[in-house]
Amino acid sequence: MRNTTSKKSTFLFVNKTGSSEVLTRSEDDQKADVLSHVQQRRRRATRKEPKPEPWAQYASTVEIPTRGFHASETAASTAVERTSSIAPYFRSEQVQPHLLRVYPTQNESDPFYCTVAGNEASVQPLLSYAFSYFARSNFLAEAFAPISVLQRRTQIRHSAIMMERVRRCVGDDMVMYSTLAYSSSCLAWSHGRLENGQPPEYFIDKALRAVRVRLSDPDQPIDTWLLISIYALAITEFWNENPHMWMHFPSRQADLLRDTVQSSNAHNAHFRALQGLVERVGGWEKTDPYLLESMILYDKYLAFSSMTRPTLPLTWDPGPLMESDSVRSRVQRSGLHRTGKSFRELELSRDLADVLQDTAGYIRIARMSWRHSNVTVVDEGRLFLRLQALIHRLLSLDGLQGIDNCLRLAALLFLQSSIHTEGAKLSLNLVLQQLMAAVIDTDVVADGDPSRSKLWCLCTGAMTPEPADKRDWFIGKIVELLNFLSLDLGEQALQGILETYLFISGEQSQQVTQLINDINIRRGANYSGEALGRELAQSSQNVLCTPNR
């Protein structure tokens, strides 16, 4: 440090050891300068604290006074976990405290003992990616929560086990590598980028080795972390093998589309292994709710990928939701009491009629609950399970024909459109393709079936935000239907019809406005003067010749 007591500018070097407790061989004014210099440096360092690393939220420090200690000694006291049980630091009989000399041993929270997380230190931010906003919003959205709730709700029913899973990664390579594989794939297909250029398969290979080692030990019980690790492998392989998931990663999507015949279907192998282990512990009801709900979503989107019925048995349906007096009064004032009313006027198969009525009842209660009530974690879980059970039932009715199948697919399209997640958006294209095929196979403009139900099916397809080419196709079918029936519906009239099926006025009203504009543009461009008469006649002739399947 600079010696300010002398007229000539010189530097004074003070050498001290870690055992030094007082400044010796210094004049009083020099000692005051030294102490002032140290205090100023400490204050500057406090004001210029560096931005914490992303992983720092999972570690903590034990604050130990550092005055009188060497820097190399105080640096070793950081990164000790809050939950660790450590002995208090020792104090001598003198005033100055001494640095802790005893550290935890054989302790996963000790950064000097742990050797697992350090192997992949460059990708540790991936551990928290899938369990931040992504996972929280997924579980909320799959419980029919609106966008406003997704943006403001910070805690969900699975927050505790998610944090525990991240902490578990520190000392369990099986959990860590399966979580890294899950997060890497999720980041790649949702945002189109790989962390450090490493594909998900890099972590899958390491996770598989760790799982095999764990299963080969007969003394190790089947616990939640083993089941979660195998689930993570199953869902990751499903994502990696599904071309529809990789729209944001064109090169990988092209590779998958080219090699679809050679797909390994590794996710099926993991799924079967997981089912066998779950049966050994007593069934899905004995597993952690976080694992059960994750598997329900995996099974649902696996069914959507091939538009077949789900695999998991429907033993977890909580049944109809209880409608309180306050919710019932709000439903009446909001107009939601009309939801599903027109389904009762149709002659449908009993299973379809039941699930459509149950879906309408769910929408009324869930909508009012999220908007006005303080939804608890218990309510949140019931809303999630009930919605997934309704979708499970609709997917299972894959043998329907005609207008029944159109209504089933339109209901699925409506529910998935109301779920604000990336996975739900990707499933819309698959349902739209099925609905288009069902409309083509069904005489949607013939007499015998109420025209309003056919109009709702077509409007539900047209109000799906993407893709644009399929939306235009549905608009054309709506124009064809309205012209054949000689109907000229305004915005309020059309919305009044849709509200008696499945419709959310607050979120879909703007879509109705846009739909009416598009219909008017289409009718004005394609149906004017003599051309209108010719096309109406040709349309009527085609309709009359179309077989009613």
Number of C-alpha atoms within 10 A of each C-alpha: 12 14 16 14 11 9 7 8 9 12 11 11 10 12 7 14 9 14 10 13 16 10 16 10 9 11 10 10 11 17 16 12 17 20 12 12 13 13 12 12 11 11 10 10 11 10 8 8 8 8 7 8 8 11 13 11 9 14 16 13 12 12 9 14 12 15 13 18 19 15 11 9 14 18 10 12 16 15 17 20 17 13 9 12 11 14 11 8 12 12 12 8 7 8 8 16 18 22 20 17 10 11 13 16 10 10 14 20 22 20 18 16 13 16 15 18 18 13 11 13 10 11 15 19 15 20 23 21 17 20 19 14 14 15 17 20 23 19 23 25 20 24 22 24 24 19 15 10 15 17 10 8 12 12 12 17 18 19 16 10 15 19 14 10 20 16 18 18 21 21 18 18 20 25 26 27 30 31 28 28 29 27 23 27 28 24 19 21 23 15 13 16 17 16 17 8 7 12 16 24 15 13 22 23 14 17 25 17 13 20 20 11 11 16 13 10 9 8 8 10 11 15 13 13 15 20 21 23 23 23 24 27 28 26 27 24 24 22 21 26 21 17 22 19 22 23 16 15 17 13 11 18 20 13 11 19 14 11 13 12 8 8 12 12 14 16 22 15 14 19 20 12 15 20 16 12 17 19 11 10 14 10 12 19 12 11 15 15 15 16 18 16 20 16 21 21 17 20 19 22 19 21 17 19 18 10 17 15 19 21 13 15 10 12 9 17 16 14 12 14 15 9 17 10 9 12 19 16 13 17 19 12 10 14 14 24 20 20 22 23 15 18 20 13 10 13 11 15 10 9 11 19 18 14 19 23 18 18 23 22 18 20 21 25 23 25 18 19 21 19 14 11 12 9 14 11 13 10 17 21 20 19 26 22 19 22 21 23 22 20 19 23 19 23 20 16 18 14 10 14 15 16 22 20 22 26 27 25 26 24 23 21 24 20 22 22 18 21 20 19 19 13 16 20 17 19 19 23 17 16 21 24 14 17 24 18 12 21 20 14 17 21 21 27 22 18 8 7 14 15 15 15 22 22 20 25 27 26 22 24 27 25 20 21 13 15 12 10 8 18 20 16 14 23 21 17 19 23 20 20 22 17 18 16 13 10 10 11 14 14 14 13 10 19 19 14 18 25 20 21 24 28 25 19 17 8 11 15 15 11 16 22 15 13 20 17 14 16 18 15 12 15 17 11 10 13 17 12 8 9 11 16 12 13 16 17 13 11 16 19 11 11 18 12 10 16 11 13 11
